[in-house]
Amino acid sequence: MDQLREKTHTILFLQTSSSTSSRVWSDFDTPLETLEALIRTFETKLKEQNGTRDVAYTIAELHAFIDSIDDLGVLVFSPQLAAYRPFEREWVKRSLSMMFS
C-alpha cells in the first residue's frame, strides 16, 4: 500500500466505450489518487443508475466495473528509470483489492 501513496506522477487513460471519442486521460500526484478517482467514477455511475445519494457495493462489483471499461491503462513515473512504467487492468484490480482489505 505504501507504493500507492508514493508521490510520483501518475497518468490514467480511459476509453469508456468503443467510440474513440470516449478516450480521456487524467493525471494525479500519486497512484492512490488515481485509484480513488476510479472509485469516485464508479460511485457516481451507481448513484445515477440508482437515483440515490448513498451507494453500497462489493469489491467484485467494482472489479466488474473496471472490466467493463473498454480500455484502461495507468502510467506511473519511476524516478529510478527516469521513465513511466505501464500498468494495466489487472494491476488496477489488485491495487483496489489491497485498498479494501
C-alpha positions in Angstrom: 0.0 0.0 0.0 2.9 2.3 0.6 3.8 2.2 -3.1 0.4 3.6 -3.9 1.0 6.6 -1.6 4.4 7.5 -3.1 4.4 10.9 -4.6 5.0 10.1 -8.2 3.3 11.5 -11.2 0.6 9.1 -12.5 -1.5 9.2 -15.6 -4.8 7.4 -16.1 -6.0 6.6 -19.6 -9.7 5.5 -20.1 -11.8 4.7 -23.1 -15.3 4.2 -21.8 -16.9 2.9 -25.0 -16.0 1.5 -28.4 -16.0 5.1 -29.7 -12.6 6.7 -29.8 -14.3 10.0 -28.8 -14.7 8.5 -25.3 -11.0 8.5 -24.7 -9.9 10.6 -21.8 -6.8 11.0 -19.6 -6.2 12.5 -16.2 -3.0 12.9 -14.2 -2.5 12.6 -10.5 0.2 13.1 -7.9 0.1 9.5 -6.6 -1.2 6.1 -7.8 -3.6 6.1 -4.8 -5.2 9.3 -6.1 -5.7 7.6 -9.4 -7.4 4.7 -7.9 -9.6 6.9 -5.7 -10.7 8.7 -8.9 -11.7 5.4 -10.5 -13.7 4.6 -7.3 -15.5 8.1 -7.5 -16.3 7.4 -11.1 -17.9 4.1 -10.2 -19.8 5.5 -7.3 -21.1 8.4 -9.5 -22.3 5.8 -12.0 -24.1 3.8 -9.3 -25.7 7.0 -7.9 -27.0 7.9 -11.4 -28.3 4.4 -12.0 -30.0 4.0 -8.7 -31.2 7.6 -8.2 -29.8 7.7 -4.7 -27.1 9.6 -2.9 -25.8 6.6 -0.9 -24.3 3.6 -2.5 -23.0 0.2 -1.3 -21.1 -2.2 -3.4 -18.7 -5.1 -3.2 -15.1 -5.3 -4.5 -16.5 -7.8 -7.1 -18.8 -5.2 -8.4 -16.0 -2.6 -8.5 -13.9 -5.2 -10.4 -16.8 -5.8 -12.8 -16.9 -2.0 -13.5 -13.2 -2.0 -14.2 -13.6 -4.9 -16.6 -16.5 -3.1 -18.3 -14.2 -0.2 -19.3 -13.3 -0.7 -23.0 -9.7 0.4 -22.5 -7.8 1.3 -19.3 -4.1 2.0 -18.6 -2.0 3.7 -16.0 1.4 5.1 -16.3 3.4 5.7 -13.1 6.6 7.7 -13.2 9.7 5.8 -11.9 12.5 8.1 -10.8 14.9 5.2 -10.8 14.2 4.5 -14.5 13.5 8.2 -15.4 10.6 6.8 -17.3 6.9 5.9 -16.9 6.1 2.3 -16.0 2.8 1.0 -17.6 0.2 -0.9 -15.6 -2.9 -2.5 -16.9 -6.3 -3.5 -15.7 -5.2 -6.4 -13.5 -2.8 -4.2 -11.6 -5.7 -1.7 -11.0 -7.9 -4.5 -9.7 -5.2 -5.9 -7.4 -4.4 -2.4 -6.1 -8.1 -1.8 -5.4 -8.4 -5.1 -3.6 -5.4 -4.0 -1.4 -7.2 -0.8 -0.6 -10.3 -2.6 0.6 -8.6 -5.3 2.6 
